Amino acid sequence: MTAWMTLWTILLAGGALGMVGLLLLVTAGAIRELKESLAELSAGVADSSDSEQASP
């Protein structure tokens, strides 16, 4: 391989690895946010059911 082909191959491999890393980071962040939202919603449902039982 020539130097340009080697450089181009390295750049392509680095870009592919970067895209995979970015995809993993975005996926992990989305899962974390969904878990936090679910915890907040669960806490809100528990609070509303507690307040409904205490009202009457």
Residue, then its C-alpha position, 0 to 999 in steps of 0.5 A: m500500500t502507498a502512504w496515501m492508502t494507509l493514511w486513508t484506511i487509518l482515517l476511515a477506521g478511526g471515523a468508524l470507531g468514532m461513530v460506534g463510540l458516539l452511538l454507544l454514548v448517546t444510547a447510554g445517555a438515553i437509557r439513563e434519561l429514560k430510567e430517571s424519567l421513569a423514577e420521577l413518574s413512579a415517585g409522582v404516582a406514589d405521591s398522588s396515590d398517597s395524597e388521594q388516600a389522605s384526602p377523604 
